[in-house]
């Protein structure tokens, strides 16, 4: 029987498993499809440590009504899912109050600072440091009003010591040739790192785990049950796996496992879309965020990825790839030299809690179960920091940061 059973072989689950191994614990990872099968494969590849502002904010509430009227816009809710998600949206609106936002920013900043401090040592430990890139991020604005509306966010970053530089059109053109002149202003953040390819990185973590004696099992875990000596996990095919402790890091499916332990955690799914073009599709010098349109363009070792937006549509509705096409069309208009042929479309599930903070902590039913899910679009970014915290919880060490704001029971 292993010391720890980690449920989920995405970047958060594998990072946590490796951190537990480093503390001397034996680990088995179990996943319904295998390593890097979900959002860890199709994300934008960014370690967005400067992205401390929660999605739940007064600004998003001002924009949301207009966005929700556009089925292909940056934020949408499919009509047939609207009633089901209504309770989550009520919690989301409550989290947008200024006092709640300030507390979320402080908590998010603490986790970002920890994740950044842990990242490069973790990459060296796992032999993946060569995959790290430090190309920064350029956030662009079409109007002076859009730029002015972003000022409070940059002020918050200043207060937390995050470096950035505002740019005029000519300076942006020097940083990224070929950007449409419709963008009047921009802000460059040099401390925004990225990974060469998120899927290849996650698969490399799986290889490292195995090389250190860990096991990876393919099975869909449907229920957890504390026992006198540990935790029993039941799979859909009837198999039973036992371990001394368990970590739930199953992304957008994690709330179903929490429910088997008697907890109802309001986890929803940000369905993200993208198109990955061939590597020669554009001479991209830095990741570009088109914030007013809700998507980014990223340079990966395997191609140019155009993706983002938020569709709150749960786990069961079929993909709406018109959203991916709409972002690609906009990217072509914003970067006229972009070659849009030969792309591969993708849709994945980002696990999201109403206040934009993950759930990191013990289950109510048993301290032998640790939750680590709900990172939204920041799973890769916060993976190394979350891994450190999970290892602390598994070994009874004092957590590296205060965890009350991330308590799974806060709802």
N, C-alpha and C positions, 0 to 999 in steps of 0.2 A: 504494500500500500504506500503510495507516495505521500510526502508531507503535505503537498499542495496540489489541488486540481484547479487549473485556470480554465474557465469557460470563455472561449473567444480567442481566435488566432489572428486578430487584427493587430495593428501597431501597439495599441494600449495593452492588450492581453499578453502579447509576446514580450513587450518591454517589462511588464510586471513579472512575468515568469523568469526572465533573465535576472532581474534584480533580486528575486527570491533565491534563485540558484546561487547568486553571489554571496548570499547570507548563509550558505551551507544547507539549504533546503532542497530536497528532491522534488521534482516538478513534472507533472503531466499536463499538457494542454489539450483541450478537446474543442472541436469546432464543427459546426454542421456541414461546412464545405471544405475546410482546410485553410491554410495560411493565405492571407492577403486576398480573400475572396470577396470582401465587401468594400466599404468606403475607403479602407486603407489602400486599395489598388487605384482608385480613380480620383483621389483628391488633387488639389492644385500643387502639392509638393512644398508648401511653405511652412517654415517655423516662424509663425507670425507673433513673435514675442511682444511686439508693440501694439498688438490688437487687444487692448485692455478694456475697450468699451463694449458692454454687453449689447446683444441684439435687442434685448428688452430695454428700451430707453425712450424718453420723451420725443426725441427726434424721429424714431421709427413710427411712433404713434401718429405723428403729424403726416408722415408720408404714406402710411399704410392704407388709408381709405382710397387714395388715388391708385396706388399699386394694385390693390385687391380688385379693382374694376378691370384691370388688364390681365387676361388669363395667361399672357406670355410675359408679364412684367417680373420685376425682381422679387416680389412676394406675392404668392397666390395660394388660394385654398380652393380645390375643386369643389363645385357646388354640392356634389353628392357626399362630400366628407364634412361639410360645414357644420352640420348638427352634431356630429360625433366629436369634433374638435372644440366645440363651444366652451366646455369647462376649462380646457387648457388655455384657451384665448382669454378667458376671464382672469386666470392666474397670471398670464403674460401681461395683461393690461395693468394689474396691480403691481407687478415687478417694475413697471415703467415709471413709478412715482419717484421723484427726485431723491428722497431719502433712501429708498431701496436701491436705486441706481448707484448712489455713492458707496453704499456698503458692498455692492456687487463689484464695482470697480476696484475697491481696496482688496477684496478677496481674489479677484482675477489677477491683479498685479502681483500679489504674493505668489500665486501659483505660476505665473509667467516668469518671475524672477528665479524661482526654484528650478523651473524647467530649463531655463537658459543656462543656469549654473551647472545643472546635471548633464546637459546634452553632450558636450564634447568629450568629457570623460566616458560617457556611455558609448559614444561612437568609437572611441579608441578601444574600449573594452571589447566591443563586438566586431572589431575589424572593419568598420564601415565609415571611418572618418573621411576617407577619400571621396565619398559621395556628397559631402557637405559643400554647399556653395554659399557665397556671401555677396550676392549681387544687388541686394536692396530691393525696395519697392517704390514705385511711383504712383501716387494717387492723383488723378486728374479731374479737373473741373471745367465745365462748359461755360459757366456764367459767374459773374462776381457774386451774385446772390448765393449760388451753390458753395462757392469758396467761403463766404462769410458764415454760412450755416454750419460749416465744419469747424469753425474757430473754437467753440467750447471743447470739442474733442481734442484738438491740438493743445489747448490750455491744460487739459487733464493730463496729457502725456508729458507736457513740460513739468508739471507738478511732480510727476513720478520719475523725472530724470531721463526721459526718452529723447534721444537726439533726432532731429529732422531739419530739413531745409526747404522753405517755400521757394518756388521757381516761377519765373515768367515764361512765356511761350518760347522765346529764343533759347533759354537755358534748357528747357525740356527737349527741344529739338536736337540739341547737342548731346544730351544724355541718351535719347531714343530717336534716332533719325526715322522719318516717315510717319510720325504721329500727326494726325489731322490737325490743321490750324484752328479747328472749331474749339479746341481746348485752350482756354486762356491762361489758366493757372494750374500749378501742380505742387505736390509736396513729396519730396524724396526722403525715405527713411532708410538709412544705411544699415541699421541693425536688424533688418528683416532677412533672415536666412532661408535657404531652401535645400531640398534634397534632390539628387540627380534624377531619381525616379522613385516615387513612393511605393510602387508595387515591388520593384527590385530590392528596395531597402527592407521592406517587411519580409520578403522571402529570405534575405540574408540574415535577418534576425532569427528566423525559423531554423536556418542551417546552423547558426551559432548555438542555439538552444540544444539542438540534437548533438552537436559536437561536444557539448559539456555534459552529456548524459541525460538530457531531458527527452521526453517522449511527446509525440503529437498524434492524437487519435481523431479520426473522423467519425462523428456521431452527433445527432441533434439531441441535446439535453433538454428535457421538458419539465423536469421537476427536481428540486433539492429537498433533502430531509436531514436535519441534524440527528446524529446518533450519539450514543454514549461515548464513543471513541473518536468521532469526527463528523464527516458529512458524507451522505450517500446521494449520488446523482443518478437519475433514471433517464435513459435514452428512449427515443421514439421507437426503436426496434426492440425494446425490452431489456437491453443490457443494463447492468448496474455497475457504476464506477464509484469507488470509495477513496477517501483521502482524509488526512488529519484536518485540513482546512480547505476552503474553496474560495476562489475569487471569481466574481461575476463581472466579466468584461466583454459581454456579448453584444455591445453596441445597441442598435435599435431594437433588439430582441430581449434586452436585459430585463425589462419590466415584467415580462411573462415569467421569468424565473423568480423574480421577487414576489410575484403573486403566489407562486407555489409555496412560499414561506409565510404567506399571510399579509404581505405588504402591498399596498397600492401606491406606486410611485408614478407621478404624472409625466411619463416619458412620451414624447411625440417624435415624429420623423420629419426632418428636413430632407426632402428628396432633392438631391443635387444632380444636375445634368452637365455634361461637357462633351466636347468633340476634340479628339487628339489628332492633329495634323502631322504630316511628315516633318522631320527635323529641319528641312530646308524651306519650310513654308514661310518663314520670316526671319530676318536678322534681328532677333530680340535680345536686347542688352540687359534688361531688368524686368522683373515682374511688374505688370501694369494693372492697377485696380481702377475700373470704371465704376466708381461708387454710386453714381446717379442711376446706373443701369444694372447694378447688382452682380457684376461678373468680373473675372480677372483673366489675363492672358499670361501664361507661364511658359518658361523654357525648360523643358526636361531633356535628359539625355536621349530619350526615345521619341521626342516630338514636341510640337507646340500645342499646349492644351488651352482651350477656350472654354471656361465653365464657371459655374456658380449659381446664383439665384436661390431662392427658397420657395419650395412648394410643400406646403403642409398637407400631405395627402396620405399619411399612414403607410402601412406595409403591403396592402393587398391590391390597391388600384393598379391598373396597367400603366406603364410609362407613357408620358406625353412628350415624345421626342421633338415636337414642334418647338418646345422650349429650348432645346439644344440648337435647333436651326435658327431660331430668332437671335440667340446670342452670337452665333457665328456670322449672321448677316450684319449685325451691329459691329462686330469686330472688324469685318471687311471695310465698313464705312469709316471706322475710326483709325484703321491702319491700312490704307489703300494698297500697300504692297503685299499684304497677306494673301497667300495662295490657299484657297479654301477647298481644293479638290483632294481626294484620297484620305479623308478623315474617317475616324471610327467614333461612333456615338456611344455614350455610357450614361447610366443612371444608377445612383447609389443612395443608401439611407444614412443620414447623419442623425445620431440620437440627440435629442434636444429637450432640455428641461425648461420650464417657463421663465426662470430668472437667468438663463444663459450660463449657469455654473454647473459643473458636473456633480454627480453623487459619488463621494469618496468617504467610506467609513464602514463600520460594521452593520450587518443586518440586525433588525430588532429581535428576530427569532433566535439568533445565535451569534456569539462573537467569533465563532469558527468560520463565519462567512463574511467576506469583505466585498463591498460593492466598489466598482470603478468604471462608471459609464456616464453617458450624458454630456459628452464634451462638445456636442454640436459640430461646427466646422473647425474645431481646434484640437481634434484628437491627436494628430501628428505633432502639433506644436507642444502640447502638454504631456506627451507620452513619457518622456524621461522623468519629468517631475512627478507625475502620477505613479510611475514605477517605484520611485524612491518612497513615496508615501505608503503605497501598498506593502512594500517590504518592511517598512516601519511597523505597520499594523499587524502584519503576520508574525513578527518576531517580538512584539511587545515593547518596541523602542518608542521613545517620545517622537511623535510626528515632527517632521522638519518645519512645518508651518502650522498655524492654528487651523483646525479643520471644522469648526462649528458652522461656518457658512456653507460648507460642502456636505453637511450631514444629510444622509439619505432620508432622515426622518423630518427634515425641516418643513415639509409640506403638510 
